[in-house]
Amino acid sequence: MSCNACSDTLKSKAVSVDGRLAANVFERDCGATTDFSSIVNVQSASDKFRGEEGLLFVARGRYDLSVTWTGPRSLVINCRGCSRNNIFREVVALGDIDVRYNLGSAQ
């Protein structure tokens, strides 16, 4: 029997311009012995939030993440202060979704 000790906190949600997809920005907390993770996923806009599907971006730590749809299947993920060595997942295409990234230092 497995037990998932992690909890996900939804920070923001952006719906694609055609209303079919949602990009979710959320934070995962797996307890006192591990760092937080900042995550972006994509799923059907009509579905209840599920943090395990459609993972596009995962970084260790807490970051100022935002997402912007620039077309029905084009997404931009912005991560202020992201450090390349803390990024575990950076997907540039998922099915017919194209993803671009703006990773920069906090200013």
Secondary structure in CASP SS format (residue, H / E / C, confidence):
PFRMAT SS
TARGET T0000
AUTHOR 0000-0000-0000
METHOD secondary structure of the structure
MODEL  1
M C 1.00
S C 1.00
C C 1.00
N C 1.00
A C 1.00
C C 1.00
S E 1.00
D E 1.00
T E 1.00
L E 1.00
K E 1.00
S E 1.00
K E 1.00
A E 1.00
V E 1.00
S C 1.00
V C 1.00
D C 1.00
G C 1.00
R C 1.00
L E 1.00
A E 1.00
A E 1.00
N E 1.00
V E 1.00
F E 1.00
E E 1.00
R E 1.00
D E 1.00
C C 1.00
G C 1.00
A C 1.00
T C 1.00
T C 1.00
D C 1.00
F C 1.00
S E 1.00
S E 1.00
I E 1.00
V E 1.00
N E 1.00
V E 1.00
Q E 1.00
S E 1.00
A C 1.00
S C 1.00
D C 1.00
K C 1.00
F C 1.00
R C 1.00
G C 1.00
E C 1.00
E C 1.00
G C 1.00
L E 1.00
L E 1.00
F E 1.00
V E 1.00
A E 1.00
R E 1.00
G C 1.00
R C 1.00
Y C 1.00
D E 1.00
L E 1.00
S E 1.00
V E 1.00
T E 1.00
W E 1.00
T E 1.00
G E 1.00
P C 1.00
R C 1.00
S E 1.00
L E 1.00
V E 1.00
I E 1.00
N E 1.00
C E 1.00
R E 1.00
G C 1.00
C C 1.00
S C 1.00
R H 1.00
N H 1.00
N H 1.00
I E 1.00
F E 1.00
R E 1.00
E E 1.00
V C 1.00
V C 1.00
A E 1.00
L E 1.00
G C 1.00
D C 1.00
I E 1.00
D E 1.00
V E 1.00
R E 1.00
Y E 1.00
N E 1.00
L E 1.00
G E 1.00
S C 1.00
A C 1.00
Q C 1.00
END
